[in-house]
Amino acid sequence: MPNTASAQKELRKSSSRRLRNRGQRSTLRSAIKKVRSAIEAKDQEAAEQAFRAAVKKLDQAAAKHLIHRNTAARTKSRLSKAVRTTVTASS
């Protein structure tokens, strides 16, 4: 347990931040999973729609420093490539 008042306050702040970050990270992961499941189902329209939503979530997470911006860029690139290969495979 923290001994000083400032340490107690920091503990409260870090606890609330942790909960907020967990929720946002979970939402982000769910958005990415939706894209991957649509790709596996070979549903081109759903994959593209889910990809647009996931890109928005990734950009927001990077802007809030939830994830590193390079991680967001890498994930977007990999998802984009997967969606494009699904589109070409289904054509």
C-alpha positions, -999 to +999 in steps of 0.1 A: +000+000+000+012+035-007+024+055+022+021+091+011-010+110-001+005+116-035+013+079-039-023+070-029-036+094-055-013+079-082-026+045-073-062+056-078-053+073-111-034+043-124-062+019-114-088+039-133-065+043-163-058+006-163-095-002-164-101+023-192-072+010-212-083-026-208-118-017-222-103+002-252-078-026-259-106-052-258-127-032-283-097-028-305-089-065-305-126-073-312-125-050-343-094-068-356-110-102-350-141-092-369-119-084-400-101-117-397-133-137-393-149-120-423-117-129-443-119-165-432-156-166-442-146-151-476-172-124-471-157-096-492-182-068-483-182-076-446-144-078-446-140-043-462-166-028-439-150-043-408-116-032-421-127+004-423-140+002-387-108-015-375-086+012-391-105+039-373-101+021-340-064+015-346-058+052-355-077+063-323-057+039-302-024+051-316-035+087-311-042+080-274-009+061-270-028+029-262-006+012-288+025+025-306+018+042-339+041+018-357+021-011-343-011+004-356+005+010-390+018-026-392-015-040-382-034-019-407-009-030-434-013-067-427-051-065-425-052-045-457-031-071-475-053-099-462-085-081-473-070-075-508-060-111-512-095-121-502-109-098-529-086-111-556-092-147-546-129-143-547-129-126-581 
